[in-house]
Amino acid sequence: MIGFTVWKIELYLYTVKSENESYILRTLTLAQKGLGSVSPNPLVGCVIVQDGVIVAEGYHQKYGEAHAEVNAINNLPKEINPSDCTLYVNLEPCSHHGKTPPCSDLIIKKGFKKVVICNVDTNPLVGGKGIEKLRNAGIEVITGVCEKEGRELNKRFFTFHEKKRPYIILKWAQTADGFISKLPVPASREENKISGEASHKLVHQMRSEEDAILVGKNTVINDNPELTTRIVKGKNPIRVVLAEDLKTNGAYKIYNDAAKTIIFNSSIELSEGNVQWIKLNRNEDYLSKVLQQLFQLGIGSVLVEGGLITLESFINKGLWDEIHVFVNPNLQFKEGIKAPKIDLNTEYQLVGNDRMYTLYSNKTV
């Protein structure tokens, strides 16, 4: 899964210094299995250890369903006494009633004497309260184990709660000579195709891992994209369109029933079927206001797949956390619409015959 390419590499190179680190790294591996299924909740894994042996494990599998600690405890063999075990979890156990009861209460009730935690939860509803509750119950609590790796795993969750906006990923494909499209834009999308099938499939995987996908009006008009995950297994992201004016009829695929669509525009405030129109006038703070609206809607991550104007608007405002650029080294357009101006790393990953460059903002969690 593309969201964890770098994280996985770092994990394999990680030198385990202690038993606690070994078990916390296992919770991270379990936790990432929930990617694309648990948002707006964090990715959480849990292992229960007795005498140096993992006796039960679990992870948060789907939003609204049991948390990692509950699944691990439910998988604990009945003959094993929790008071003889240590519970490892990559994020502070919750202390409030949400879709499910507080995990901290369950840990206390079951009689665990020691809990090891990777990251403190920065959600204001938790924010150390779970740890405090455990310690007040006489449980030994260790925190900060593999903290950097844990924050990388839950970068979407931490960005959402700490920066009060979604985690933003920009993505585009460009030719070897730096163009993202021919001009005029060909009527046939095949004539404008840049990346290969392997990259195409990977992009659909990326879509399935994020809460929303965002494009501008021109992309809708010129490409008429569906913006769904049609060629991989996974959920469709919420479709977000930035458009001052766009026809409200069903001529565009973004109006089909495959996913919810949010259209930011300057004239209509309306909800109709699976389409929501949000009125928002363009000004200097337009993008920040869009992200604020998405934050209020509980959207934790956005994959931006727009054209040059949309991509550069995010880059120029510094509103991005990751950029993925797919370069076809064997294709040149010689003229057309230039790709956004950004320095690519010398390092890249091969995706089929394409080169995928990945950049990270210094402002990332």
RAVEN-V795150 format. One record per backbone hydrogen bond with DSSP energy under -1.0 kcal/mol. NH is the residue of the N-H (numbers start at 1). CO is the residue of the C=O. If there is no record, write none. Layout:
BEGIN
nh->NH co->CO
nh->NH co->CO
END
This chain:
BEGIN
nh->4 co->1
nh->5 co->2
nh->8 co->4
nh->9 co->5
nh->10 co->6
nh->11 co->7
nh->12 co->8
nh->13 co->9
nh->22 co->18
nh->23 co->19
nh->24 co->20
nh->25 co->21
nh->26 co->22
nh->27 co->23
nh->28 co->24
nh->29 co->25
nh->30 co->26
nh->31 co->27
nh->32 co->28
nh->33 co->30
nh->34 co->31
nh->35 co->32
nh->37 co->34
nh->38 co->34
nh->41 co->38
nh->46 co->58
nh->47 co->88
nh->48 co->56
nh->49 co->86
nh->50 co->53
nh->53 co->50
nh->55 co->48
nh->56 co->48
nh->58 co->46
nh->60 co->44
nh->63 co->37
nh->65 co->62
nh->71 co->67
nh->72 co->68
nh->73 co->69
nh->74 co->70
nh->75 co->71
nh->76 co->73
nh->80 co->77
nh->84 co->81
nh->85 co->82
nh->86 co->49
nh->87 co->114
nh->88 co->47
nh->89 co->116
nh->90 co->45
nh->92 co->119
nh->98 co->100
nh->104 co->94
nh->106 co->102
nh->107 co->103
nh->108 co->104
nh->109 co->105
nh->110 co->106
nh->112 co->107
nh->115 co->140
nh->116 co->87
nh->117 co->142
nh->118 co->89
nh->119 co->90
nh->126 co->123
nh->127 co->123
nh->129 co->126
nh->132 co->128
nh->133 co->129
nh->134 co->130
nh->135 co->131
nh->136 co->132
nh->138 co->135
nh->139 co->134
nh->140 co->113
nh->142 co->115
nh->145 co->117
nh->150 co->146
nh->151 co->147
nh->152 co->148
nh->153 co->149
nh->154 co->150
nh->155 co->152
nh->158 co->154
nh->159 co->155
nh->160 co->156
nh->161 co->157
nh->162 co->158
nh->163 co->159
nh->167 co->300
nh->169 co->302
nh->170 co->322
nh->171 co->304
nh->172 co->324
nh->174 co->326
nh->175 co->179
nh->176 co->331
nh->178 co->175
nh->180 co->337
nh->181 co->337
nh->193 co->190
nh->200 co->196
nh->201 co->197
nh->202 co->198
nh->203 co->199
nh->204 co->200
nh->205 co->201
nh->206 co->202
nh->207 co->203
nh->208 co->204
nh->210 co->207
nh->212 co->301
nh->213 co->238
nh->214 co->303
nh->215 co->240
nh->217 co->242
nh->220 co->216
nh->221 co->217
nh->222 co->218
nh->223 co->219
nh->224 co->220
nh->238 co->211
nh->239 co->260
nh->240 co->213
nh->241 co->262
nh->242 co->215
nh->243 co->264
nh->255 co->252
nh->256 co->253
nh->261 co->274
nh->262 co->239
nh->263 co->276
nh->264 co->241
nh->265 co->278
nh->266 co->244
nh->270 co->277
nh->272 co->275
nh->275 co->272
nh->276 co->261
nh->277 co->270
nh->278 co->263
nh->280 co->265
nh->286 co->283
nh->289 co->285
nh->290 co->286
nh->291 co->287
nh->292 co->288
nh->293 co->289
nh->294 co->290
nh->295 co->291
nh->296 co->292
nh->297 co->293
nh->298 co->295
nh->299 co->294
nh->302 co->167
nh->303 co->212
nh->304 co->169
nh->305 co->214
nh->311 co->307
nh->312 co->308
nh->313 co->309
nh->314 co->310
nh->315 co->311
nh->316 co->312
nh->317 co->313
nh->318 co->315
nh->319 co->314
nh->320 co->318
nh->321 co->168
nh->322 co->168
nh->323 co->359
nh->324 co->170
nh->325 co->357
nh->326 co->172
nh->327 co->355
nh->328 co->174
nh->331 co->328
nh->337 co->181
nh->339 co->178
nh->349 co->356
nh->351 co->354
nh->354 co->351
nh->355 co->327
nh->356 co->349
nh->357 co->325
nh->359 co->323
nh->361 co->321
nh->364 co->361
END
